[in-house]
Amino acid sequence: MARVAVNVTGIGMLNALGIGRSTYWHQLLKATPGIAPIQGFDTDKYASNLGAEIQGFKAKDFMSPRFYRRLSRLSRLAVAASIEAIEDSGLEISDQNRHRIGVVFGTAFGSTNQTDAFFVSLLDHGPQAAEPILFPDTVPNAPTSHVAMYHRLHGPNSTFCQNHLSGECALAYGLSLLEQDQADVVVVGGVDELSSILFHSLDSVRALKPIHRQRPLQTSHFPTGKGFIPGEGATCIVLERTDVPTRQPRNTYGTVLSLQLTSGVSNQGHYEVDGKAMAEGLRAALKEAKLDAREIGIIGLAANGVDELETGEALALEEVFGPQWHQIPRLPLRYFVGEFGSGGLLTAATILLSLAEGTVPPTVQGPELTGLAGKSQRFAPVKKEPLVAGMAIGSTFGGGSACLVVAKQEE
């Protein structure tokens, strides 16, 4: 984490629950399911027909056609999220400060749609006649570059691709830039898209949860077992050092106290089952944040319906928080928006919204992270509660995990 005090002053997002921070929060509090039969492409030949798609996004609602017409859908989503976040923070960008504002994004695979389209044009027409306009967006760092170009930001610019920890890795690097005084403000984001080629690839490696439905999937009946349900989204948060005297943020959602990234032992394509490394990360994050486990009022889970991940996460929580760990409000956000590379950043943003609003969204009750086979999961209703601190947990294949601790800004 950054040794200098760092506040989150702006949040922007687009995902299966809605376009924009307010719509998303309203739908989450209503426990609206974001996972439904996929409409964007045909899924008849696959093991699943479910996904969490962004519905109703129009780039023209955020930027001019002159800017977005050559951008991939992924870059359009990233720029749209950054526009909302920067406007939310009240950050005024000028020639005096643009060189001190960085951009860091995480994405698991970049623009899979654009990459696939370019590759097909290459196969169909050969190198001399391949579509050149498609090529720039085949690299994963395109969304990050387009965000910087749109806002004319001249600070550090980086992209991280770390599977389902891509958002957390981007956040960690953004914090390090502030700690090293390479920037005063960092726009940290994560963006991933649900495309036909990605869905085909996940099906080929049997990563999809094998289930077909005709209606949206209710979170209270989330299926257990193997495989996850993919989603898509763009999330952006504005990080600011608190020791810049000329800046008075419009909003402050909370303070980042700690972020720990850890790695355990697991087989390829599997999660850490015993939760040992994850527990070490949780303990280290609490220690660095100088908080007792009892001060954590809400936890954003990594849970995504895969048994081995949720088993390991439960073991880690019990080891760190004790036998009463299941009494802490826990939000399995991926039950609502699916699993995607930068989903952890959306979880972090949601925990920050909970702190700022003093509201606990629908959270799971009892010692099970998911419902037992054939039974429904119990969710606690929304409640108002003055929260002091919250935690967001992330995990990915190969044993990697992350733990972020944030606190409400002191008056």
N, C-alpha and C positions, 0 to 999 in steps of 0.2 A: 504493500500500500504506500501511498504518498505520505512522507513525514510532515509535509506542510498540510495544513487543513484544507480539505477539498469539499466543496459543496456541489450538489446537483441543482442547477437553476432552471433547467428546461427539459421538457419531455415531449417527444413526438412519436407517433406510431400508426401503423396500418397492419391489420391482421384479420383473421377470420371473424372476429367479434365486431369489427367495425373500422371505419376510416377516421382517424383522429382520436386523441386522448380521451375526450369527453364521451364520445360514443362507445369506445371500448370499455371505459369504466362503468358506464351505465349498464351495458350488456353483461359485464362480468358480475355485477351486483345482482342482476336478475338470474344468474346462473344459466345464461343462454348458451346452448350447445353450438360450437363452431365447427364441429366435425359432421360432415354430411356426405352423401353420394357426390362424387366428383362430376362437375358439369363441363369443365374446360376441355376434356379429351376423353376418348373412349377407353373404358376399363374392363370390357367384357371378358377379355382373355387373361386377366390377371387374378391373383388370389384374393384381391380386395377391390372394392370400389369406393373406399372411404378416403377422405382427405379433408384438410381444413384450408379452404381457398379464400382469398381476398375477393370480395364481391363489390362491384360498383366503382372500382378505382378508375378515375379519369385524370390523366396527367394535366390536361388543360385547366383543371381546377386549381392547380398549384403553380404552373409555370407556362411560359409562352411556347407556342409551337416551334418558334425559331430555335429554342433551346432543346426541347425534348424530342424533336422529330428524328434525330439520329441516335437517340439513346435506346438501349435495350429496356425491356420492362423492368429488369432488376435495378438498373440505374435510376429509372424514373421513380421507383418505390423509395430508393435510398434518398434521393433529392427531396421528395415530398416529405419524408419523415424529418429530414434535417431542417426544412423550412418551418415546420410546425415547432420543432424544438427551439430553434434560434428565436423565432418570434415569441415563444412562450417565455424565454429567459429575458427578453428585452435587450438582448445584446446588440449594440450598435457597432457595425463594422465600418472602419474608416482606414484611410492610408496610415494613420498613426498606430493602429493596433493589429491590422490584418496579418502582419508578419509574426505576431505572437499568438496566433490562433491556429491550432493544429486540427487535423482530421484523421481519425483512426476508425476503420470499420473491420468487422469480422463477417465472413461468409464461408459456408462449408464448401461449395462447389462453383461459386460465381454464377454467371448467366448460362445455365445449361441449355436453355432454349436457343440463345444466340450461337453458342458453340456448336450445337447440333445442326442448326441451319447452315452455318458456314461450312461444316464438314460435308454435309450433303451436297452443297453447291460445288465443293471441291471434287467430290466423287463424280458428280453429274457432268461437269464442264471442264475439269482439269485445272491446274494451277493458274493458267493464263486467263481463265474466264470465271474463276471463283468470285463470289460477291465480295468486293473489297470493303463495302460499307459495313459488313457484318464483323470483320476481323477485329477492330479495336475492342469490342465488348467480349471477346473470347477470353480475355485475361481477367482473373479474379479481382484485380485492383481497380477495374474500370469504375465501379460505383463510388469508391473513395475519391478518385480523381474528379469525377463529375460533380460531386458535392463541393469539392474545393473550387472547381471552375465556376460553378453557379454563384457561390458566395464570394468569390475572389479572395480566397484564403491562402496566404503564403507561408504558413507555418509548417511543421512536420506533417508528413502524409504517409500513412502506412496501412497495410491490409494484412489480416491474419486468417488463415484457413486451418482450423483445428477441429474439424468435424463438429460434434455437438457442444464443443467448448469454444467455438469461434468468437462468440460475443464476450465471454469472460476474458479471453486472451486479449482482445482489443481493449477492453476496459483496463486490464492490468498494465498494458503498454501506455495507455493514455495517462494513467496515474503516474507512471514512471517519468513521462515527459514533464509533468508538472513538478514532480519531486526534484528533477535535475535542472529545473529552471529553464527548460527549452521552450516553454510556452506558459502563458498566463491562463489560457482557455483551451480546452480540447473538446471538439465535437466527436463524441464516441457513438458509433452506430453498429448495427448488425442487420444484414439483409439476406434473405434466401427466398427462392421461388419454387413452387411446385409445378414441375413440367412433365410432359409425357415421357421424355427420355429419362428423367430422373426416376419417375415412377416405374418405368420398365426396368431400369437397373436395380432398383430396390427389390422388385419382384424376382429378378433373376438370381439374386443372392439370398432370397428368402428372408428379407428383412421386414417385409410387410406383415401386419397382423392379418391372418386369413379370415376375413369376415366380409359378407355382403349384406347390405341393408338398403331399404328403399326410403328411409326417413333419417333425419338427423340423429346422431348418436347421443343419447342422454348421458350426462356425466355420472349420474347415480347408478348406471348400469354399464360402466366401462369394462370392457372385456379384459381378462387376465391371460397369461400364457406367454407365448413367444411372439416376437415382432412388435413393431410400433405403427402408429398411424401418422403419416407425414403431414406437415403443414407448411405454411409460408408466412413471411411477415417482414416488416421493416420497423426497427426501433431505433431511436436516437435520443441521447441524453447529452446535456451540456455540463461539462465539468469545469469548475472555476476555482482557482486559488483564492483564498480569503484575504490574502495580504496585499492585494492590488488596490490601493487607496482610492483610485478614481472611479471604481466600478461599484454601483449599487444595483444588484440584481432585482428584477421585478418579482421573482419567486425564488423560494428555496425549499426544495422538497426534503432535503436531509443531507447529512454529512457522511462521507465514506470513511469508515473507521479501519477497515481491514479487507484485504482480498488475498486469499491463499489458493495456489494451484498445486495439486499433489498428483502423484502417479503411483498406482498399485500394480499388482500382478494379476494378469488375466490372459486368457487365450485370445487369439485374433478374432475379432468380431463378437467378443463377449465383454460383459461388464465385470467389475470386481464384485465377487459374490459375498466375501466375508466382511466387507466394509471397513477393513483396518486402515487403509490409507485415507479413505474419506474421513474416518473418525479423527485421524491425526490432523487433517486439514481443518476440521471443525474446531478442534481444541486450539490449534495454532491461531486461527482467526479470532477466537474469543480472547485469547491471551494478548494478542497484539492490539485488539480493540479495548482492552482493559475492562472487560465486562464479565459478569457472572452469567452462567447459562440461564439463570432464573430471570434475567433482565430481557431476554429475547421474547417478544410478544407475539411474533408471527414468523413462520418459516415458509419460504417458497421452495417446494420440493423439485427434485430432478425427476420424480416418478413419471413414467410414460406408458405404463401398462405392461412392461417387460418384467417377468417374474424375478429374474436374477438381479436386475438393477434395484427393484423395490425391496427385495430381501436384504441386499447389502446396505441400502439406505436406512432401512429400519434398524439393522444391527448397529450402524454407526450412530444413529440418533439415540438409541438406548445406551450405548457406551458413553456418550458425552453428556446426555441430559438425564440419565438415570432411568429407573423403572417407570416413572411417570411421564416419559417423553410424549406419550400419545395424548396427553392433556393439553399440549401446546397447539394452538390453531395452525394447521398446515394446509397450504394451498397447492394442489397438484395442477398447475396451470396447463400442462400439456394435455390434460383431459378435455380442455376447452379449445385449445388452438393447435393441437397436434405437435409433433416433434420436428424441429428443424435446427440447422446449425447454430443460428444466433438466438435461439429461443431463451437461452439463459439471460440475455440482456433484457428481454421482455419481462422475465420473472423479476429481475432486479428493479426495473422501472415500476412494476406493480407493487412491490414491497414499499418502494419510496412513496407511491401514491397512497398506500394504506397509512403510512406514518403521517403524511401531510394532512390527509382527510380525517385521521382518527377513526378509521373504519376498517373492520375485519371483513373481507369478502367471504363468500361461501367456502368453508374449509372442512376438511374431512374430520370425522370423529372416530374414536376408538383406535385400537392398536394396529389395524390393517390399513395399509396405504391404498389398496384396491379392495373391491368387494370379493368375497369368496365366490367360487364358481356357482353360477345360478342364483346368486343373491345380490341384492342392491347395496351400494355403498351409502353410508349415512353422511350427510352433509349438514353442518351447523348453519343456521340462518345468519344473514348479515347482522352485525352488531356494531354499535358505536363504542369505541374504547380508546382511551388515551394511551397510545403506544409510545414506548421510549426507544426501542431498538428492534430491528428485524434482521433476518438472515435469508440469503438465497443460495441454494445448493445446485450445483451442476454436475453432470457426469457424461462420459462418452465411452465408446468402445475402447478396449485396450487398457482399462483401469484408471483413466484420467478423471479427476474430479476438481471441483472448485467450490470455494465458500466465500461469499461476500457478506460483510456485516456493515449495516448502515444504522444511523441514529437520527432521530428528529433533532433539528437544530435547536440549541438552547436559546431561550428568550433573552 
